[in-house]
Amino acid sequence: MEALATGLGGSDYKSVESFFLKLERLLALRTYIGGFELSDWDTKAWTITRTNKVAHAIVRKGDFKNVARWFGYIEAVYPEIQVDVKAAQDHEKEKRAAASRAGASYNIGLKDTENGVVTRLPPEPSGYLHIGHAKAAFLDDYFAHDAFKGKLIVRFDDTNPTKEKQEPEDDYFQQLYDISEQMIRDGNAYIDDTDPDTSKEYRRNRLPNPRRNRSPEESVAIHHCIRAKMLFDSLNGTMRDPAIYRFPNFQDNKPQPHHRTGWTWNIYPTYDYVCPVIDSLEGYCWFQDALRLRRVHLWEYARLCFIRTFLSKRKLTKIVESGKVARWDDPRMPTIRGILRRGLTVPALRGFMLKQGPSRSLVVMDWTILWSMKKAIDPVTPRHTAVEKNNIVIANIVGGPETPYTEEKPKYPKNPAVGTKSVTFSSTILIDQADAASFTLGEEITLMAWGNAIVRKIEKAPDGTVTGIQLELYLDGDFRKTEKKITWLSAGGSDLINVELWDFDYLLTKDNLGKDDSLDDYLNPATAVMAEALCDANMVSVKENGIIQLERKGYFWVDKATGQGREGKAVLFKTPAGGKD
């Protein structure tokens, strides 16, 4: 059955034609392939032929009369067989639709995909994943689970105990070392216990290291630096017997145990050795050839770059350790945790990355394009109201209620499914200083969720700051004709919630750092602004790690719910506005 699938399911015309020739002879005196009635062989062969464009074209050409007779007979007598064909075709359509939705070309000609695809993501446990890693992660996931039936393997590189912290790490140390010993026995590696300077001199001058001639038995007995026996005189320095196991460069020459394995190992595998070996164990080429392992197919795509952003782990570590940001998940950081903490959703991030596709063209993106992907949250995001406390303005309402009262209003008028909230009405309300400063006497404005009002009095301090306002309700007014729609909160009748509204800026003042640019010269001196505000009483039930919209102020990530922040305040991080996607 496997040979049948391989023969008919191929994309090479000559190979498929050759298989049909065998099938033509088999069907010379037969109605079915597998006996005297429809068998699994017939069902499988017919389905593959119908869904493979190459095979179907050969049958329609009519050169193989017995095959054509068999194909037409099965199609006419057994219409139910086409259910499998439709399922296969629907699957192909969905793959193409997914690629189309992604907005990028995924036709990169991957080989050997007939039996599924295994992709590998190799993050280092010494640092948090950043926005650049997200592209690799989502593309690996797309090819493994959406484009093909397969799996994604996440493997952590922890071969440098001087840098790694207690993080998820892989468990291949023993297997890697066993394979290196086998390489020595096969004559493909040797132990190099010469001092580092002497070893460097041999490699620099393209001379053979005397340790190359050690017997495998002698080498295996010595636990020291292991080198691949490659081309000592190669013009490419990296190919001159590279190390595949080495001693770590300990700080101050003080050995340190590994965070997981302790003192079990005193030599560690190099990255270039680990990757191809584990790639093949789980599912470029010199190590795989030497070990007679199947070559892993590689597709290199461009890394992702954003303006006013750096992704170097060294530079990111520097600003964390210097206190420029609070920690690795600070919302100003380009780490996955950082941008999620600023309000981007995982589906939006995935959609953005799939739109970029596996292109090899290097482009520098504007962050506004990424943030525009958040529009999917709009229909399900509850609306709340906040008024900034700085120079807050009290407005007296002529014609307002004598005593405060509450009404239930939708959290989002366009989507009742989001739920309802309580809105308090009274004759005294609070509004933002910026709104009050924009009013003119006699102007008709709209108080959102209430109705229109006319500005009857404006009181100001000597410096021009508005200190009080009198509004007269005019509920017969048409909100469509007013220029200003104002958010407000009742000064009485409900317990308003104290919140901190945080807004963040880029870490850099320059779009792209040049090769010779110093990071310190272009660090933004002011990247965070906080405003204290009052929010409607419904905020008390809002949980952390969610998204809300403060009307006329934008989307906010609830970093700390009511009672959890400083002095019991809720802490909200503003989500950046996006451009057109």
N, C-alpha and C positions, 0 to 999 in steps of 0.2 A: 504493500500500500504506500509506503514511504517513497519507493522508487517511482511509483505511478505519479505521486504528487510532484516529485522533483522533475520527472520527464515532461509532464504536461504543463507544469506551472512555471517553467522557465521563460526568460525574456529573449533568449537567443533563438532566432528563427531556425537556423540549421539544426540546433540541438532538439528543438521540439519536432521538427520535420523528421529527424532521424527516429525519434520515438514513435511517431505516427506510422512510420514504415513497418515497424515491428507489430504495431497494433493492427495494421492493414492485413498482414499475413495471418495473425491470430483470428481475425474475424471473417476470414475467407469462407468458412463453413459454419460459422456461429452466428446466433442472433444476439447472444449476451457474452460479456467478457468472462463472467465468473460462473457459468453453469447453464441451466435450462430455464432460469427465471431471473428477474431483476435482482442483482446482488449489491452488496456494499461496494464492490469494485466498480460496477456500472454507475452507481449513484455518484461515487467519488470522481470517477473519470469524466462523466458527463458534466458535473458541476464545475470542475476545474477547467474543462474545455470551454464551457460557456462563459466563464468569468475571466478567462485569460485572453486578452485581445489577440495575441500572437496565435494561440492555438485555434481560436474561433475563426480567424481569418484563413488559416490553412484548410479547415474543414469546409468553409464556404467556397473556397477555390475549386473544390471538387476533384482534385487529383487522386485522392484516396477514396475510391468508390465504396469500399466496404465500411470504412470509418464513417463516411457520409450517410450510408444506409443505416448503420447502427445509431448514429446521432439523431437522425430524423425520426426513427422508430421510437426511441426512448422519449423524445419530446412530444410525440403525438399520443402515445399510449399512456404515459405516466405524467400527466400535467402537474401532479402534486410535487414532483421533483423540483419544480421551478420555485417552490417556496424557499429552498436553500439558496437558490441563485439570487432571488430578490433580497434575501437577508445579506448576502455577500455584497450585492450591489449597493444596498442601503448603507452598509458599513463604509464602502469606498466613497459614497457621496458625503457621508458625515465627515470623513477625513478631509475631503476637499473643502467642505463647508467650514470646518474648523480652521483650516489654513487661510481660507478667504476672510473669515472673521478676524483672524489674526492680522490681516493686512500685509502679509509678507510672503515671499516665495519660499516654500519648503521643499521644492523639487531639487534636491542636492545629490541625487543619485547614490544613496546609501546602498552598499552591497550586502549580500548574505542576510537579507531581512525576512526570508521565507518562514523561518521558525521563530520569529520574534526578535526583539532588540533588547540588549542590556546596556544601559548607560551608567556612568560612574561620576559622582560628584566628590572631589577630594578636598574638603575644607581643612584648614589647619586649626587645631584646637587652641592655639595661642592667641587668637584674635576672633572678634565677632564678625559674622558675615556682613558684608556691605552691599550697596546697591549694585556693584559690579558682579558680585557673586550671584545675585538674584537672577541675572540673565542666564548664567550657566545653569542654575538650579531649575528654572522654569523651562528652558529649552531641553535639558536632559529629561525632565518629566514629560514634556510634550512628545518627544520622540519615543520614549519608553511606553507611555500609556495611551496617548491619543493617536499618534500617527501609526504606531505598530503595537502589537500585543507583546509586552515585555515587562521589564522591571527596572527600577532605578536603585542603584546601590550607593549608599553614602559611606565613604571610608575616610576616617580621620588620620591625618599624618601626625604621628607623635614621636618622630625619630630623633628629636633633639631635646633631651631632658633638661637642658639649661634654660629653655624658653617656655616650655609648656607648663600650664597649670592643671589642676585637677579637673579635667574635662572628659567628655566621651572620647575614647581612644580605641584603636583597633587591636586585635588579638592575634596578629600574624607573626610575632617576633620569632617563635620557634620554627614555623614553617619557612620563613625567609632565611633563617640561618641554615636549616637543613638543606635548602636548595643551593645556598652558596657553597656548602661543603660538597654537594654533588658536582657543582661546577668545577671545584678544585680537582676532584677525582677524575672528571672528564677531560682535564687539561685546559679548561677555559678560564681558570682563575688561579691566583697564587697568593701566599702570605708575604707581605712586605713589612719586615721589621727593621728596615734601615731608618736612620734618623730622618726627620722631615726635610732638613736642608739638603741632604744627600739625594733623597728621593726626588726633590724638586729639580736638582741639578741634572739628574738623568733625563727627566722628562723635558726640561728646557732645551737640552742639547740633543734630544731625539736619540738617546742611547738606551740599549736594553738594560733593564734592572737585573743585576746578577741573581736576584731572588726568583726570577722567572724560571730558572732551571732547577729549582727545588723539586724533589719528587712529591707527588700528591700526598703520600703518606706522611712525609715530614711536614708539609704545609698544614695538613689537617690537625696535626698534633699541637700546632702553635696557635694561640688565640691572639691575633694582632690584626692590623689593617689588612683588608682583603682587596686585591685589585683584579679587575677583569683583564685577562690576557688577550688584548686586542692588537692595536697597531702602535707599537712604541715609537715608530718613526713617522707617524702620520703628520701631514701638514696642518691638520686641525688639532690644536693642543688638547681639546677635550676628549679626543679619541685615543690619546696616548695612555693606555692602561689606566683608565679612571678607577678611583676607589669606589667600591660598592659597600664596604664596611669601614668605619673610621671611629677614632676616639673623639668624643665631644670636646669642643674648645671651652673648658671650664673657666669661669671668671676667677682671676687670681690663682689659676692652676689648682683650685680646690675641687676635687671630684664631688659630684652630687648624685644622689640616687634618683632613679626615674620615679615619677609621681605615682605610678601604678605598680611597676614591677620591682621597685626597690633596687637592690644591688645584684639582681639576677644577671643583668647584662652590663658589660663594661665597654662594649663596642656596639655601634648602632648602624643600621643600613642607611644608605644614601637615598635621596629622593628619586634619582634617575634609575636606581635599581628596584626600588619598591613599586613604583607605578606600573611598569609593564608586567611584573610578576603577579601582583594582586589583580590587575585588570584581567589577566587570563585565568587566574584561579577562580575569580568570581564571574566568570562568565561569558630608536623606537624599537626597534625591531631586533637589534643585535641580541639582546638577552633572550627574547622569545625564540629566535632562530637557534641560539646556542642550546636552549633547553628543549628545542623541538616542540614549542608551543604555538598554537594558532595565532597568527598576527591579528592584532586589534586594529580595526578600521578607525582612522582619525579624520575628523572634520574640524578645521580651525576656523573660528569666526571672530570678528572684531570685538575687542573689549568695549565696554560702555563708558562713555565719559560725559560729565555734566559740567556746565559752566560754574565757576566760582566754587569748585569742589575738588578735593584731593582724596584719593583712595589708598595712598601709601600707608601700610600698617605702621611704619616707623613714624610718619608724620602724625597719624591719628593717635598713636600712643603718646606722642609728645604733648599734644594739646590736652589729652586726658590727664596725664601726670602733672602737667603744669597748672591744672585747675581752670583752664580756659572754658572747659565744659565740665559738667558734673561727673559724668561717667559715660560708658560706651553706649548706653541707650538714651543719652541726652537727645532731645528732639532736634538739636542742631547738627547732630552727627549723621553722616550718610550711611550708617549701619542699618540693617533691616529693622532691628529693634527701635532705632531712632526714628525712622520715617513712619513706622507703624504707630509709634507713640505720638506722632504729630497728626495722626488721623487718616493715614492712607490705609485702605483695606487690602487684604491679601488678594481677593479677586481683581481689584483694580490694578494692583502691581503685576499680577500674572498677565492680565490683558495687555498692559503696556509692553511687557517684555515679549510677548508673542507677536505683537505688532512689529517689533523690531526684527524678528526672525533671525536666522543664522547667517546674516550677511557678513561678508568679509570687509566691507567698507567701513572705515573708521569715521564716526561722526561725533560731534560734541553737541549734546542735547541741552535744551533749556528745561529747567525744572517745571516751568508752567505747563509743559506738555504732559508731564507725568501727573501733575495734580489735577489736570482737567479730567482724568479718568475717574475721579471720585463722583462724577455726576450720577452714577448708578445709585448712590446712597440717598439722593434727594427725596425720592417719593416715600421713603420709609423713615426719614429722620424727623423726630419730634421737634416742634418749635417752642422756644422759651423766650423770655424777655429779660434784658439786663440794662441797668442804668448806671453809668460810671459815677462814683462817689465824689470825685474831684469837682468842686464847684457845682454840685448837684443843684438843680433848680426846683423849687416848690411852686406849683401852679394851682391857683384856686379856681374852681369850676363854678361859674354862675349857672344855676339851673341843674346842678348836680344833685345826687341823692342826699337826703338829710342824714341818713345813716348808711354805712357801708353794707354792701350785699355782694354775693358771688353768683356767678353763672358758669355752667359747664360749656366749654368751647372746644372745638376739635383741635388736637395738637398739630394737625396739618390739614387745613380746609380742603385741599385737593385729594386727600386720601383719608377718609373716615376710619379706615382700618388701623391707623396709627394710634387711635384712642382719643380720650378727652382730657382736658385740664381745667382747673378752676381759675377763673378770672375775677378779681375783686374790683368793684366800682365804688368810688366815693367822691366827695366834693373837693378833695385835695389829692393831687397826683405829683409824681416825681418824673422829671424829664432830664435828658442830657444837656449840659451846658452848650455844647455845639449846636444842638437843635434850637434851644432858646435864643441863642445869639443870632440865628438866621431869621427870626421872626420880624415882621413889621406890623405896626398898628393897623388894625382893620383887616388883616390878612385872614383868609379862611384856610384852615388846615384840617387834616384828617387824623383823629386819634384811632389808631389801628384797633380793631376788635370792639370799637365803641361807636364812633360816628364823627361827624364834622363839628368843628368849633371855630369861633372867631376870636382873634387876639384883641382884647380890649385894653390891656395895660401892660407895660414893660418897665420894670424897675432895674436900674443899673448902678453899680458902684463907680467911683471916680475913674477907675482904670478900665471901665467898659464892660466888666464882668456882669452878667445878668444875675440879679439877686432874687427876683420874684416876677411872676406873671399872673395875669388874670385872663381866663378864657371863658367864653360864653358858649354853652352847648347850642349847636344848631343841627339837630338830628335829621332835619328835612333836607340838608345839603347833599349834593351829589359828590361822592368821593372820587368819581372819575374826572371831575373838573379841578380838583385841588392838585397843587404841585408837590406839596409836602405831606408824606404819610409818616406819622410820628409814633415811635414806641414809647411806652410810659408804664409806670407802676403806681398802684394805689398807695398813698402814704399811710393808710390805716386799714384795719379790717383783716389783715393777714400778716403772717410772720415772714418777712422777706429774708432771703438767704444771702449771707456774705460770701462773695467769690473773688478769686484772683484770676484776672484775664491776662494770659501771657501771649506775647507775640515775639517771633524770632526772625532774625535776619541771617544772611549768608555768613559763613566763617571767613570768607575771603573778600577782599575789595576788588580783585582783578579776575576777569573771566577765566583766563588760562595762565597758569604759572609757566614761565619759560624755564629752560634748562638751567640757566644761571640765576634765576630769581630765588631770593631767600624767602622762606615761609614767613619768618618773623616780620619781614617788611610789608607783607600784604595781609596780615591778620586783621580782621575787622575789630576795632576796639570796643564797639557796642553792638552786641548781637541779641540781647534780650531786653524786652520792655514789659513791665507789669503794671496793670491798672486795677485798682480795687473797685468793685462794683456791687450793686445789690441785684439779686435775681428773684424772679417770682417764686412763691412758696412751693410750687410743684417740683422745684429742684431737689427738695428733700428726698424724693423717691428715686432720683436718677442715680444709677450705679456707675462705678468707675469702669474705665476701659470701654467706653461707648462713645458714640458721636451724637451731638445735638446741634441744632442751629439756633443761635441767638439772633432773633429777627433784626435785620439791617446791620448786623455786625459780622455775620458769616458763620461758618462751621467751626465747631470746637470739639476737641478730644477731651473727655472727662478723665483727667489724670488722677484726681483724688475726689471722691464723693464728699458730700456734706458731712462735716465732722471729722474728716480724715486729714485735712490740710493743717497748715499753721493756724493756730487759734481757732480751730474748728471750721475753717473756711474750705469751700470746694475750690479745686484748682483746675482751670480749663486752659488748654493749649490751642491757640488758633491754628486752623488748617489753612495752608496757603491757597489763594485763589488760583485757579487754573486758566489757561488760555484755551483757544480752540484746538480740539484734537483732530 
